[in-house]
Amino acid sequence: MPSGEVHAWNILNRKPVIVRWDKGVITELTTTDKSPNQNKWIGPPLVDLQINGFAGVDFQQDKLSSEQLIHATSELENSGCNKFFFTLITSEWELMIKRLSKAKQLRDRNTKLQKNIVGWHIEGPFLSTENGYCGAHPSNLMLEPNEARLTKIREITGKDPVLLTMAPEIESGLAAFSKARELGFQVSIGHTNATENIIRRVTSGGQTGFTHLGNGCPTELRRDDNILWRALDNGSLTYSLIPDRWHVSPTLFRILHRLINNNSIYYTTDAMAAAGSAPGKYQFGHLELEVGTEKIVRLPGTSNLAGSALTPINCIHYASEMLRCDWQVIWKNYSTIPAKFMSLENSFEIGAPAEFVEIKTSPNNSIDTISIHSH
């Protein structure tokens, strides 16, 4: 539909709004005194910066097809997310490069994939080898983030946005953060046991993220000095959280929201192939993981988590449930805030693309249906 209008409640400010668009662009967004249907809401689509796979499709494979990517993308849209970062985790470097190159080619050949895969997240192999801090990433495959490797990532991705998660304390780590910024990457600290001083040196160089705070560290930490305290003490980081109730407990989730400026928190599912699928066995890179009915993804025989089976809309549900607030309150943490962190277009304003979610709620304000409109 090249033009049209919607009268609904604005998710971001909870006020009645009339939205009109023409030729795929929002031309009017007017707050009105006239109340719309009580259960109809409109706002920006969800944005996920860390998708390792979805709906039975593992992105960490050598035979990924266009059909598989389109399937995963369509299922993400059905859950309210129409923009995401295709994420690769630690593997043999040559395999990672081949997988990134193939995914880039598949994306560039398909209009739908170009629209939905808006960037690339490289999480590994430039991470800590310390037990507990490497998480599900194989420590024997970690590498030094030298200039040649970083440049290779940029050669493959061209001008696309790239989020690079690294541990700054490893060999050449600090220099790598500086070089990554020169190459136009957005950098994020993760799977790390960096000291307070090293974290400060990284953040002094510019905007820095912290990948899935509360994950990528041992289950037991020193109470007086640990990576959580150091990350929180910095104050200038942008933190991602996985609101699945397992990576971060409900109590810690609430505490983090009290300690951190809300505009410095964004959500991610860290989804792998089991997300949006039935319980069972799923491949995740080198690993075969079994996901039970509770949808917790663990390394076999351990208590270590390995990605999540969380869907985007459940991410919103669990986050609001843990914070004991309405889902509208935290919508921006999974839409406009991650988009801003990566300088993506995802605004809900005049002149922006006419892409939005339309939500219908039940009388108790729970989400009944969600659909994405792209005009």
Secondary structure, 3 states (H helix, E strand, C coil): CCEEEEEEEECCCCCEEEEEEECCEEEEEEECCCCCCCCEEEECCEEEEEECEECCEECCCCCCCHHHHHHHHHHHHHCCEEEEEEEEECCCHHHHHHHHHHHHHHHHCCHHHHHHEEEEEEECCCCCCCCCCCCCCCHHHCCCCCHHHHHHHHHHHCCCCEEEEECCCCCCHHHHHHHHHHCCCEEEECCCCCCHHHHHHHHCCCCEEECCCCCCCCCCCCCCCCHHHHHHHHCCEEEEECCCCCCCCHHHHHHHHHHCCHHHEEECCCECCCCCCCCEEEEECCEEEEECCCCCEECCCCCCECCECCCHHHHHHHHHHHHCCCHHHHHHHHCHHHHHHCCCCCCCCCCCECEEEEEEECCCCCEEEEEEEEC
